[in-house]
Amino acid sequence: MQASKDSTEARKVITIMADIGNGPYAWLNDPADERSGVGGNIADAVCGFGGDLPVSTDLERGFAEWVMFFEHCYDQPDFDWPEFHARGMALTRRLHSEIGDSFRVFYEKPFEDPSHDMDSRIEVRSEPEESG
């Protein structure tokens, strides 16, 4: 009997979180990894996902623009954090849609956000299909 891929099954975790330095935005943790944090970097504005995941070029470009905007503007007093997170969540949902349920996918606010401690980590899940 094959196990279903639900939230309790051990799957690798991809976290989308903007950071500084060549635009890193995606991080990977193995379920067996007991270290805290988001894991090792697997995608940035320069290389995207490097072909390791079935992610469209358009989505990689969207992530690159989003994270580079962060790198260049996050410290400005009028930085619009809610709008930044809305864009990040939209990209994260697209990522989940493109790669499916083979990974758990999270969005995490960067530490530079003054409201980092409030709702800082959100899991993106598949929407249940509506029955007709």
N, CA, C and O atoms as a GROMACS GRO file, in nm:
protein
  528
    1MET      N    1   0.085  -0.118   0.000
    1MET     CA    2   0.000   0.000   0.000
    1MET      C    3   0.089   0.124   0.000
    1MET      O    4   0.183   0.134   0.079
    2GLN      N    5   0.060   0.217  -0.088
    2GLN     CA    6   0.139   0.338  -0.100
    2GLN      C    7   0.082   0.448  -0.012
    2GLN      O    8  -0.039   0.470  -0.009
    3ALA      N    9   0.170   0.518   0.060
    3ALA     CA   10   0.124   0.625   0.148
    3ALA      C   11   0.081   0.745   0.066
    3ALA      O   12   0.141   0.775  -0.037
    4SER      N   13  -0.021   0.813   0.111
    4SER     CA   14  -0.063   0.936   0.043
    4SER      C   15   0.028   1.049   0.087
    4SER      O   16   0.088   1.046   0.194
    5LYS      N   17   0.037   1.151   0.001
    5LYS     CA   18   0.124   1.264   0.032
    5LYS      C   19   0.042   1.369   0.107
    5LYS      O   20  -0.008   1.464   0.047
    6ASP      N   21   0.029   1.351   0.236
    6ASP     CA   22  -0.042   1.451   0.316
    6ASP      C   23   0.059   1.527   0.400
    6ASP      O   24   0.180   1.505   0.390
    7SER      N   25   0.009   1.616   0.483
    7SER     CA   26   0.098   1.704   0.558
    7SER      C   27   0.180   1.630   0.663
    7SER      O   28   0.276   1.686   0.715
    8THR      N   29   0.145   1.507   0.696
    8THR     CA   30   0.220   1.435   0.797
    8THR      C   31   0.333   1.352   0.737
    8THR      O   32   0.422   1.308   0.810
    9GLU      N   33   0.331   1.331   0.606
    9GLU     CA   34   0.436   1.252   0.542
    9GLU      C   35   0.566   1.331   0.536
    9GLU      O   36   0.565   1.452   0.510
   10ALA      N   37   0.676   1.262   0.559
   10ALA     CA   38   0.807   1.328   0.555
   10ALA      C   39   0.844   1.358   0.410
   10ALA      O   40   0.867   1.268   0.330
   11ARG      N   41   0.848   1.485   0.378
   11ARG     CA   42   0.890   1.532   0.246
   11ARG      C   43   0.992   1.641   0.265
   11ARG      O   44   0.995   1.707   0.370
   12LYS      N   45   1.077   1.663   0.165
   12LYS     CA   46   1.170   1.774   0.171
   12LYS      C   47   1.090   1.904   0.174
   12LYS      O   48   0.979   1.913   0.121
   13VAL      N   49   1.151   2.005   0.236
   13VAL     CA   50   1.084   2.133   0.254
   13VAL      C   51   1.158   2.241   0.176
   13VAL      O   52   1.279   2.259   0.193
   14ILE      N   53   1.086   2.312   0.091
   14ILE     CA   54   1.140   2.430   0.023
   14ILE      C   55   1.080   2.552   0.091
   14ILE      O   56   0.959   2.563   0.106
   15THR      N   57   1.168   2.643   0.132
   15THR     CA   58   1.125   2.768   0.192
   15THR      C   59   1.165   2.882   0.098
   15THR      O   60   1.280   2.891   0.056
   16ILE      N   61   1.069   2.967   0.068
   16ILE     CA   62   1.097   3.088  -0.008
   16ILE      C   63   1.113   3.201   0.092
   16ILE      O   64   1.022   3.232   0.169
   17MET      N   65   1.231   3.262   0.090
   17MET     CA   66   1.262   3.373   0.180
   17MET      C   67   1.369   3.459   0.113
   17MET      O   68   1.475   3.409   0.077
   18ALA      N   69   1.341   3.585   0.097
   18ALA     CA   70   1.437   3.677   0.038
   18ALA      C   71   1.556   3.695   0.131
   18ALA      O   72   1.541   3.703   0.253
   19ASP      N   73   1.675   3.702   0.070
   19ASP     CA   74   1.797   3.727   0.147
   19ASP      C   75   1.888   3.814   0.062
   19ASP      O   76   1.855   3.848  -0.052
   20ILE      N   77   2.001   3.848   0.116
   20ILE     CA   78   2.093   3.940   0.052
   20ILE      C   79   2.218   3.866   0.004
   20ILE      O   80   2.269   3.778   0.073
   21GLY      N   81   2.266   3.903  -0.117
   21GLY     CA   82   2.387   3.844  -0.173
   21GLY      C   83   2.356   3.760  -0.296
   21GLY      O   84   2.328   3.641  -0.282
   22ASN      N   85   2.358   3.817  -0.415
   22ASN     CA   86   2.321   3.750  -0.540
   22ASN      C   87   2.175   3.706  -0.543
   22ASN      O   88   2.139   3.621  -0.624
   23GLY      N   89   2.093   3.761  -0.458
   23GLY     CA   90   1.949   3.735  -0.461
   23GLY      C   91   1.906   3.594  -0.425
   23GLY      O   92   1.828   3.535  -0.499
   24PRO      N   93   1.954   3.538  -0.316
   24PRO     CA   94   1.906   3.405  -0.277
   24PRO      C   95   1.760   3.412  -0.232
   24PRO      O   96   1.719   3.504  -0.161
   25TYR      N   97   1.682   3.312  -0.277
   25TYR     CA   98   1.539   3.314  -0.241
   25TYR      C   99   1.480   3.178  -0.208
   25TYR      O  100   1.370   3.173  -0.152
   26ALA      N  101   1.545   3.069  -0.239
   26ALA     CA  102   1.487   2.937  -0.210
   26ALA      C  103   1.586   2.853  -0.131
   26ALA      O  104   1.707   2.855  -0.157
   27TRP      N  105   1.533   2.780  -0.034
   27TRP     CA  106   1.614   2.705   0.061
   27TRP      C  107   1.554   2.566   0.078
   27TRP      O  108   1.432   2.550   0.071
   28LEU      N  109   1.639   2.465   0.099
   28LEU     CA  110   1.592   2.328   0.107
   28LEU      C  111   1.634   2.262   0.237
   28LEU      O  112   1.751   2.268   0.277
   29ASN      N  113   1.538   2.199   0.301
   29ASN     CA  114   1.564   2.118   0.421
   29ASN      C  115   1.513   1.978   0.395
   29ASN      O  116   1.402   1.959   0.345
   30ASP      N  117   1.594   1.880   0.430
   30ASP     CA  118   1.555   1.740   0.423
   30ASP      C  119   1.476   1.709   0.550
   30ASP      O  120   1.509   1.763   0.655
   31PRO      N  121   1.375   1.623   0.545
   31PRO     CA  122   1.298   1.593   0.667
   31PRO      C  123   1.384   1.533   0.778
   31PRO      O  124   1.350   1.545   0.896
   32ALA      N  125   1.495   1.469   0.743
   32ALA     CA  126   1.582   1.409   0.844
   32ALA      C  127   1.678   1.510   0.906
   32ALA      O  128   1.744   1.481   1.006
   33ASP      N  129   1.686   1.631   0.847
   33ASP     CA  130   1.778   1.733   0.896
   33ASP      C  131   1.720   1.796   1.022
   33ASP      O  132   1.614   1.858   1.017
   34GLU      N  133   1.789   1.781   1.133
   34GLU     CA  134   1.737   1.832   1.260
   34GLU      C  135   1.788   1.971   1.295
   34GLU      O  136   1.756   2.025   1.401
   35ARG      N  137   1.868   2.030   1.206
   35ARG     CA  138   1.913   2.167   1.229
   35ARG      C  139   1.795   2.262   1.214
   35ARG      O  140   1.704   2.237   1.135
   36SER      N  141   1.798   2.370   1.288
   36SER     CA  142   1.692   2.468   1.272
   36SER      C  143   1.726   2.558   1.154
   36SER      O  144   1.838   2.556   1.103
   37GLY      N  145   1.631   2.634   1.112
   37GLY     CA  146   1.653   2.726   1.002
   37GLY      C  147   1.590   2.678   0.873
   37GLY      O  148   1.520   2.577   0.871
   38VAL      N  149   1.616   2.750   0.766
   38VAL     CA  150   1.551   2.724   0.640
   38VAL      C  151   1.626   2.622   0.554
   38VAL      O  152   1.570   2.576   0.453
   39GLY      N  153   1.748   2.584   0.588
   39GLY     CA  154   1.823   2.488   0.509
   39GLY      C  155   1.921   2.555   0.416
   39GLY      O  156   1.949   2.674   0.427
   40GLY      N  157   1.974   2.475   0.324
   40GLY     CA  158   2.073   2.525   0.229
   40GLY      C  159   2.008   2.593   0.110
   40GLY      O  160   1.897   2.557   0.070
   41ASN      N  161   2.077   2.692   0.055
   41ASN     CA  162   2.026   2.768  -0.058
   41ASN      C  163   2.024   2.682  -0.185
   41ASN      O  164   2.122   2.614  -0.216
   42ILE      N  165   1.911   2.684  -0.257
   42ILE     CA  166   1.900   2.608  -0.381
   42ILE      C  167   1.860   2.693  -0.502
   42ILE      O  168   1.855   2.641  -0.614
   43ALA      N  169   1.832   2.822  -0.482
   43ALA     CA  170   1.798   2.908  -0.595
   43ALA      C  171   1.828   3.053  -0.561
   43ALA      O  172   1.809   3.098  -0.448
   44ASP      N  173   1.875   3.125  -0.664
   44ASP     CA  174   1.902   3.268  -0.647
   44ASP      C  175   1.874   3.341  -0.777
   44ASP      O  176   1.841   3.280  -0.878
   45ALA      N  177   1.887   3.474  -0.774
   45ALA     CA  178   1.855   3.557  -0.889
   45ALA      C  179   1.949   3.532  -1.006
   45ALA      O  180   1.912   3.559  -1.120
   46VAL      N  181   2.068   3.483  -0.981
   46VAL     CA  182   2.166   3.460  -1.086
   46VAL      C  183   2.141   3.329  -1.159
   46VAL      O  184   2.142   3.325  -1.282
   47CYS      N  185   2.120   3.221  -1.085
   47CYS     CA  186   2.111   3.086  -1.144
   47CYS      C  187   1.972   3.026  -1.143
   47CYS      O  188   1.951   2.921  -1.205
   48GLY      N  189   1.876   3.088  -1.076
   48GLY     CA  190   1.746   3.025  -1.061
   48GLY      C  191   1.761   2.894  -0.986
   48GLY      O  192   1.843   2.882  -0.895
   49PHE      N  193   1.682   2.796  -1.022
   49PHE     CA  194   1.690   2.665  -0.960
   49PHE      C  195   1.792   2.576  -1.030
   49PHE      O  196   1.813   2.461  -0.989
   50GLY      N  197   1.856   2.627  -1.134
   50GLY     CA  198   1.962   2.552  -1.202
   50GLY      C  199   1.915   2.425  -1.270
   50GLY      O  200   1.996   2.335  -1.294
   51GLY      N  201   1.788   2.415  -1.302
   51GLY     CA  202   1.736   2.298  -1.369
   51GLY      C  203   1.709   2.180  -1.278
   51GLY      O  204   1.670   2.073  -1.325
   52ASP      N  205   1.728   2.196  -1.147
   52ASP     CA  206   1.707   2.086  -1.054
   52ASP      C  207   1.560   2.056  -1.028
   52ASP      O  208   1.525   1.945  -0.987
   53LEU      N  209   1.474   2.153  -1.051
   53LEU     CA  210   1.330   2.136  -1.032
   53LEU      C  211   1.259   2.183  -1.159
   53LEU      O  212   1.310   2.269  -1.230
   54PRO      N  213   1.140   2.127  -1.187
   54PRO     CA  214   1.066   2.169  -1.306
   54PRO      C  215   0.997   2.304  -1.286
   54PRO      O  216   0.876   2.312  -1.271
   55VAL      N  217   1.078   2.410  -1.284
   55VAL     CA  218   1.029   2.545  -1.260
   55VAL      C  219   1.043   2.625  -1.389
   55VAL      O  220   1.148   2.623  -1.453
   56SER      N  221   0.937   2.693  -1.428
   56SER     CA  222   0.939   2.769  -1.553
   56SER      C  223   1.037   2.886  -1.547
   56SER      O  224   1.064   2.941  -1.440
   57THR      N  225   1.088   2.922  -1.663
   57THR     CA  226   1.176   3.038  -1.674
   57THR      C  227   1.104   3.164  -1.630
   57THR      O  228   1.164   3.251  -1.567
   58ASP      N  229   0.977   3.175  -1.663
   58ASP     CA  230   0.898   3.291  -1.624
   58ASP      C  231   0.890   3.305  -1.472
   58ASP      O  232   0.902   3.415  -1.419
   59LEU      N  233   0.869   3.193  -1.403
   59LEU     CA  234   0.863   3.198  -1.256
   59LEU      C  235   0.999   3.232  -1.197
   59LEU      O  236   1.007   3.311  -1.103
   60GLU      N  237   1.106   3.174  -1.251
   60GLU     CA  238   1.240   3.208  -1.201
   60GLU      C  239   1.268   3.356  -1.221
   60GLU      O  240   1.327   3.420  -1.133
   61ARG      N  241   1.227   3.412  -1.333
   61ARG     CA  242   1.245   3.555  -1.358
   61ARG      C  243   1.164   3.637  -1.257
   61ARG      O  244   1.213   3.739  -1.207
   62GLY      N  245   1.043   3.594  -1.226
   62GLY     CA  246   0.961   3.663  -1.126
   62GLY      C  247   1.027   3.663  -0.989
   62GLY      O  248   1.029   3.766  -0.922
   63PHE      N  249   1.080   3.548  -0.948
   63PHE     CA  250   1.152   3.541  -0.821
   63PHE      C  251   1.275   3.633  -0.823
   63PHE      O  252   1.301   3.703  -0.725
   64ALA      N  253   1.349   3.633  -0.933
   64ALA     CA  254   1.470   3.716  -0.943
   64ALA      C  255   1.436   3.864  -0.928
   64ALA      O  256   1.504   3.936  -0.855
   65GLU      N  257   1.332   3.909  -0.997
   65GLU     CA  258   1.291   4.051  -0.985
   65GLU      C  259   1.248   4.083  -0.843
   65GLU      O  260   1.283   4.188  -0.789
   66TRP      N  261   1.172   3.993  -0.783
   66TRP     CA  262   1.121   4.013  -0.647
   66TRP      C  263   1.235   4.023  -0.546
   66TRP      O  264   1.237   4.115  -0.464
   67VAL      N  265   1.330   3.930  -0.552
   67VAL     CA  266   1.438   3.929  -0.453
   67VAL      C  267   1.538   4.043  -0.476
   67VAL      O  268   1.593   4.096  -0.380
   68MET      N  269   1.561   4.081  -0.602
   68MET     CA  270   1.654   4.191  -0.626
   68MET      C  271   1.592   4.324  -0.583
   68MET      O  272   1.663   4.413  -0.536
   69PHE      N  273   1.461   4.338  -0.598
   69PHE     CA  274   1.394   4.456  -0.545
   69PHE      C  275   1.418   4.463  -0.394
   69PHE      O  276   1.449   4.569  -0.341
   70PHE      N  277   1.402   4.350  -0.327
   70PHE     CA  278   1.428   4.342  -0.183
   70PHE      C  279   1.571   4.386  -0.151
   70PHE      O  280   1.593   4.472  -0.066
   71GLU      N  281   1.668   4.327  -0.220
   71GLU     CA  282   1.808   4.358  -0.192
   71GLU      C  283   1.839   4.507  -0.204
   71GLU      O  284   1.915   4.562  -0.125
   72HIS      N  285   1.779   4.571  -0.304
   72HIS     CA  286   1.811   4.712  -0.330
   72HIS      C  287   1.727   4.811  -0.249
   72HIS      O  288   1.765   4.927  -0.237
   73CYS      N  289   1.614   4.765  -0.194
   73CYS     CA  290   1.521   4.861  -0.134
   73CYS      C  291   1.475   4.832   0.008
   73CYS      O  292   1.410   4.917   0.069
   74TYR      N  293   1.506   4.715   0.064
   74TYR     CA  294   1.447   4.675   0.193
   74TYR      C  295   1.475   4.774   0.306
   74TYR      O  296   1.397   4.782   0.401
   75ASP      N  297   1.584   4.848   0.298
   75ASP     CA  298   1.621   4.937   0.408
   75ASP      C  299   1.567   5.079   0.391
   75ASP      O  300   1.599   5.167   0.471
   76GLN      N  301   1.485   5.102   0.288
   76GLN     CA  302   1.425   5.234   0.270
   76GLN      C  303   1.306   5.249   0.364
   76GLN      O  304   1.229   5.155   0.382
   77PRO      N  305   1.290   5.366   0.425
   77PRO     CA  306   1.184   5.384   0.524
   77PRO      C  307   1.043   5.362   0.470
   77PRO      O  308   0.952   5.327   0.545
   78ASP      N  309   1.023   5.383   0.339
   78ASP     CA  310   0.889   5.366   0.282
   78ASP      C  311   0.870   5.230   0.214
   78ASP      O  312   0.779   5.213   0.134
   79PHE      N  313   0.957   5.134   0.245
   79PHE     CA  314   0.944   5.000   0.186
   79PHE      C  315   0.808   4.943   0.222
   79PHE      O  316   0.769   4.940   0.339
   80ASP      N  317   0.735   4.897   0.121
   80ASP     CA  318   0.599   4.846   0.141
   80ASP      C  319   0.604   4.696   0.169
   80ASP      O  320   0.595   4.614   0.078
   81TRP      N  321   0.620   4.661   0.297
   81TRP     CA  322   0.631   4.520   0.336
   81TRP      C  323   0.507   4.439   0.299
   81TRP      O  324   0.523   4.328   0.247
   82PRO      N  325   0.385   4.487   0.323
   82PRO     CA  326   0.268   4.407   0.285
   82PRO      C  327   0.265   4.375   0.135
   82PRO      O  328   0.235   4.262   0.096
   83GLU      N  329   0.296   4.473   0.052
   83GLU     CA  330   0.298   4.449  -0.093
   83GLU      C  331   0.410   4.350  -0.129
   83GLU      O  332   0.390   4.262  -0.212
   84PHE      N  333   0.526   4.365  -0.068
   84PHE     CA  334   0.638   4.274  -0.092
   84PHE      C  335   0.598   4.130  -0.058
   84PHE      O  336   0.626   4.037  -0.135
   85HIS      N  337   0.534   4.111   0.057
   85HIS     CA  338   0.493   3.976   0.097
   85HIS      C  339   0.381   3.922   0.007
   85HIS      O  340   0.378   3.802  -0.020
   86ALA      N  341   0.292   4.008  -0.038
   86ALA     CA  342   0.187   3.962  -0.129
   86ALA      C  343   0.248   3.910  -0.259
   86ALA      O  344   0.207   3.806  -0.309
   87ARG      N  345   0.347   3.981  -0.312
   87ARG     CA  346   0.416   3.934  -0.433
   87ARG      C  347   0.489   3.803  -0.404
   87ARG      O  348   0.484   3.711  -0.485
   88GLY      N  349   0.557   3.795  -0.290
   88GLY     CA  350   0.630   3.674  -0.254
   88GLY      C  351   0.539   3.554  -0.238
   88GLY      O  352   0.572   3.445  -0.283
   89MET      N  353   0.424   3.574  -0.175
   89MET     CA  354   0.327   3.464  -0.159
   89MET      C  355   0.270   3.421  -0.293
   89MET      O  356   0.252   3.301  -0.316
   90ALA      N  357   0.243   3.516  -0.381
   90ALA     CA  358   0.191   3.480  -0.514
   90ALA      C  359   0.294   3.395  -0.589
   90ALA      O  360   0.258   3.296  -0.652
   91LEU      N  361   0.420   3.433  -0.583
   91LEU     CA  362   0.526   3.355  -0.648
   91LEU      C  363   0.540   3.217  -0.583
   91LEU      O  364   0.560   3.117  -0.652
   92THR      N  365   0.528   3.212  -0.451
   92THR     CA  366   0.540   3.086  -0.378
   92THR      C  367   0.425   2.992  -0.415
   92THR      O  368   0.445   2.872  -0.428
   93ARG      N  369   0.305   3.047  -0.431
   93ARG     CA  370   0.191   2.964  -0.474
   93ARG      C  371   0.214   2.910  -0.615
   93ARG      O  372   0.181   2.795  -0.644
   94ARG      N  373   0.270   2.994  -0.703
   94ARG     CA  374   0.300   2.948  -0.838
   94ARG      C  375   0.404   2.836  -0.834
   94ARG      O  376   0.393   2.738  -0.908
   95LEU      N  377   0.505   2.851  -0.747
   95LEU     CA  378   0.606   2.745  -0.733
   95LEU      C  379   0.539   2.615  -0.692
   95LEU      O  380   0.563   2.510  -0.751
   96HIS      N  381   0.455   2.622  -0.590
   96HIS     CA  382   0.386   2.502  -0.543
   96HIS      C  383   0.303   2.440  -0.655
   96HIS      O  384   0.300   2.318  -0.670
   97SER      N  385   0.238   2.524  -0.732
   97SER     CA  386   0.157   2.475  -0.844
   97SER      C  387   0.243   2.405  -0.949
   97SER      O  388   0.203   2.303  -1.004
   98GLU      N  389   0.361   2.460  -0.976
   98GLU     CA  390   0.448   2.402  -1.079
   98GLU      C  391   0.516   2.274  -1.033
   98GLU      O  392   0.535   2.183  -1.114
   99ILE      N  393   0.554   2.264  -0.905
   99ILE     CA  394   0.628   2.144  -0.862
   99ILE      C  395   0.538   2.041  -0.796
   99ILE      O  396   0.581   1.928  -0.772
  100GLY      N  397   0.415   2.077  -0.766
  100GLY     CA  398   0.321   1.981  -0.708
  100GLY      C  399   0.348   1.952  -0.561
  100GLY      O  400   0.414   2.030  -0.492
  101ASP      N  401   0.297   1.840  -0.516
  101ASP     CA  402   0.304   1.804  -0.375
  101ASP      C  403   0.425   1.718  -0.339
  101ASP      O  404   0.428   1.658  -0.232
  102SER      N  405   0.525   1.713  -0.426
  102SER     CA  406   0.643   1.632  -0.395
  102SER      C  407   0.731   1.697  -0.287
  102SER      O  408   0.817   1.631  -0.229
  103PHE      N  409   0.709   1.825  -0.262
  103PHE     CA  410   0.779   1.900  -0.157
  103PHE      C  411   0.674   1.973  -0.074
  103PHE      O  412   0.566   2.005  -0.123
  104ARG      N  413   0.706   1.999   0.052
  104ARG     CA  414   0.629   2.095   0.130
  104ARG      C  415   0.688   2.231   0.096
  104ARG      O  416   0.811   2.244   0.087
  105VAL      N  417   0.605   2.332   0.076
  105VAL     CA  418   0.651   2.464   0.033
  105VAL      C  419   0.603   2.568   0.134
  105VAL      O  420   0.485   2.574   0.168
  106PHE      N  421   0.698   2.650   0.182
  106PHE     CA  422   0.670   2.754   0.281
  106PHE      C  423   0.715   2.889   0.229
  106PHE      O  424   0.806   2.898   0.147
  107TYR      N  425   0.650   2.994   0.277
  107TYR     CA  426   0.696   3.131   0.258
  107TYR      C  427   0.734   3.183   0.396
  107TYR      O  428   0.659   3.168   0.492
  108GLU      N  429   0.851   3.245   0.404
  108GLU     CA  430   0.895   3.301   0.532
  108GLU      C  431   0.939   3.446   0.514
  108GLU      O  432   1.009   3.480   0.418
  109LYS      N  433   0.895   3.530   0.606
  109LYS     CA  434   0.936   3.669   0.604
  109LYS      C  435   1.085   3.679   0.636
  109LYS      O  436   1.135   3.606   0.721
  110PRO      N  437   1.158   3.768   0.567
  110PRO     CA  438   1.299   3.787   0.601
  110PRO      C  439   1.313   3.858   0.736
  110PRO      O  440   1.223   3.930   0.779
  111PHE      N  441   1.426   3.838   0.799
  111PHE     CA  442   1.451   3.898   0.930
  111PHE      C  443   1.454   4.050   0.924
  111PHE      O  444   1.435   4.116   1.027
  112GLU      N  445   1.478   4.107   0.808
  112GLU     CA  446   1.483   4.252   0.794
  112GLU      C  447   1.346   4.316   0.810
  112GLU      O  448   1.336   4.436   0.837
  113ASP      N  449   1.239   4.238   0.793
  113ASP     CA  450   1.104   4.291   0.807
  113ASP      C  451   1.076   4.321   0.955
  113ASP      O  452   1.089   4.231   1.038
  114PRO      N  453   1.039   4.444   0.989
  114PRO     CA  454   1.011   4.477   1.128
  114PRO      C  455   0.900   4.392   1.190
  114PRO      O  456   0.895   4.379   1.313
  115SER      N  457   0.812   4.334   1.109
  115SER     CA  458   0.706   4.249   1.162
  115SER      C  459   0.737   4.100   1.144
  115SER      O  460   0.645   4.018   1.137
  116HIS      N  461   0.864   4.066   1.137
  116HIS     CA  462   0.905   3.928   1.113
  116HIS      C  463   0.843   3.829   1.211
  116HIS      O  464   0.809   3.718   1.173
  117ASP      N  465   0.827   3.868   1.336
  117ASP     CA  466   0.776   3.776   1.437
  117ASP      C  467   0.627   3.746   1.425
  117ASP      O  468   0.578   3.653   1.488
  118MET      N  469   0.555   3.824   1.346
  118MET     CA  470   0.411   3.801   1.330
  118MET      C  471   0.387   3.723   1.201
  118MET      O  472   0.422   3.770   1.092
  119ASP      N  473   0.327   3.605   1.211
  119ASP     CA  474   0.297   3.522   1.094
  119ASP      C  475   0.418   3.510   1.002
  119ASP      O  476   0.407   3.532   0.881
  120SER      N  477   0.532   3.476   1.060
  120SER     CA  478   0.655   3.479   0.982
  120SER      C  479   0.671   3.363   0.886
  120SER      O  480   0.750   3.373   0.792
  121ARG      N  481   0.600   3.252   0.906
  121ARG     CA  482   0.618   3.133   0.822
  121ARG      C  483   0.482   3.074   0.788
  121ARG      O  484   0.403   3.042   0.878
  122ILE      N  485   0.455   3.059   0.659
  122ILE     CA  486   0.326   3.012   0.612
  122ILE      C  487   0.347   2.898   0.513
  122ILE      O  488   0.424   2.911   0.418
  123GLU      N  489   0.277   2.787   0.534
  123GLU     CA  490   0.286   2.676   0.440
  123GLU      C  491   0.182   2.695   0.330
  123GLU      O  492   0.067   2.731   0.356
  124VAL      N  493   0.225   2.671   0.206
  124VAL     CA  494   0.136   2.675   0.091
  124VAL      C  495   0.092   2.532   0.064
  124VAL      O  496   0.174   2.442   0.049
  125ARG      N  497  -0.039   2.512   0.058
  125ARG     CA  498  -0.094   2.378   0.037
  125ARG      C  499  -0.184   2.378  -0.084
  125ARG      O  500  -0.235   2.482  -0.127
  126SER      N  501  -0.204   2.260  -0.138
  126SER     CA  502  -0.296   2.244  -0.250
  126SER      C  503  -0.437   2.274  -0.204
  126SER      O  504  -0.477   2.238  -0.094
  127GLU      N  505  -0.512   2.340  -0.290
  127GLU     CA  506  -0.652   2.367  -0.261
  127GLU      C  507  -0.730   2.238  -0.286
  127GLU      O  508  -0.708   2.172  -0.388
  128PRO      N  509  -0.820   2.201  -0.196
  128PRO     CA  510  -0.901   2.083  -0.221
  128PRO      C  511  -0.989   2.104  -0.344
  128PRO      O  512  -1.045   2.212  -0.365
  129GLU      N  513  -1.001   2.000  -0.423
  129GLU     CA  514  -1.084   2.010  -0.543
  129GLU      C  515  -1.231   2.013  -0.502
  129GLU      O  516  -1.274   1.937  -0.415
  130GLU      N  517  -1.306   2.101  -0.566
  130GLU     CA  518  -1.450   2.109  -0.538
  130GLU      C  519  -1.521   2.000  -0.615
  130GLU      O  520  -1.492   1.975  -0.732
  131SER      N  521  -1.614   1.937  -0.549
  131SER     CA  522  -1.693   1.836  -0.619
  131SER      C  523  -1.814   1.903  -0.682
  131SER      O  524  -1.874   1.993  -0.624
  132GLY      N  525  -1.849   1.858  -0.803
  132GLY     CA  526  -1.956   1.922  -0.878
  132GLY      C  527  -2.084   1.869  -0.843
  132GLY      O  528  -2.186   1.912  -0.898
   0.00000   0.00000   0.00000
